[in-house]
Amino acid sequence: MTTRRSTSALALLGAGALAFTLAACSAPAGGSEEAAADSGAGFAVDENTLVFGVVPDSVDTETNYQPLMDYIAQETGKEVEYHESTDYAALIEAAIAGKIDVASFSGFTYVTATNNGAEITPISSIVTAEGQEPGYYSQAIVPKGSSITGLADFAGKKVCFVDPSSTSGYLFPSYNLLQEGIDAETDVTPVFAGKHDVSVTKVGEGVECEAGFAEDSEVAKSDQVEIVAETMVPGAPIVVSDALPDELKSQLTDILAEVTIDQIIESGVESADSDGFRSVFFATKPVDDEYYDLIRDICAEINATQCQG
């Protein structure tokens, strides 16, 4: 996790559950399988489980998200199941198919997913320090000692991006390069690293990539790269599936829209009281769909195919 977001949980079915129960009681024996399937309607797995989707940014992703998942499980009484997608496209597909209940998206991934039919709603974004607002930096990096001093020098170079659906690792970099007259598809040799930490590593090595992009939290871990440009991007959203019962969506919004690490610890989640979690999480701040209009504007500006439904 980074200057961003994570989440997952489940709550009560209420009257809906009662309706399903009555239907099951009145159904003939032969319809028991169908009734059982219906009882899980609205959930990725069933009403006792929340599937929490994420795309790993580094080898520490699951560890970083665990305290938040523990908090969600504690507050909702549901089992929270970690679902790690192989890449952004896979997370988008999972959202469209209704296979996740709560997820940590990037802003670009969220816009792409909703443009392609995913029924999800953003509720908050993670900040890592007191006084911050949602958002983090997309940083342009080069190997230590490189002669490249700015984005204009990226033309003709082997450039590491993270993923075609990454906000800070592709969308904003493509837009910023375009402002320098450089097309990210034709004027550089693009290399997709898959993860932010891998992009940083490859740039630091200076072999596969002579320059590249990654989010600030991963860049900060390396002493092998230098930052030559940076841009603040909208904070990555924690989203919930619209298919969840209204009561549960309200509960998730209440517990995830605005909570601090101290509140999570005070609630009894011992895993949150660690230096590792404190380094990536301070609090969540509310965000909504309109917050991501900047991403939609940039999508239109660069005519990114990923944005199109």
Buried (B, 14 or more C-beta within 10 A) or exposed (E): BBBBBBBBBBBBBEEBEEEBEEBBEEEEEEEEEEBEEBBBBBBBBBBEBBBBBBBBBBEBBEBBBBBBBBBBBBBBEBBBBBBBBEBBBBBBBBBBEBBBBBBBBBBBBBBBBBBBEBEBBBBBBBBBEEEBEBBBBBBBBBBEEBEBEEBBBBBEBBBBBBBBBBBBBBBBBBBBBBEBEBEBEEBBEBBBBBBBBBBBBBBBEBEBBBBBBBBBBBBBBBEBBBBBBBBEBBBBBBBBBEBBBEBBBEBBBEBBBBBBBEBBBEBEBEBBBBEBBBBBBBBBBBBEBEBBEBBBEBBEEBEBEBBEE
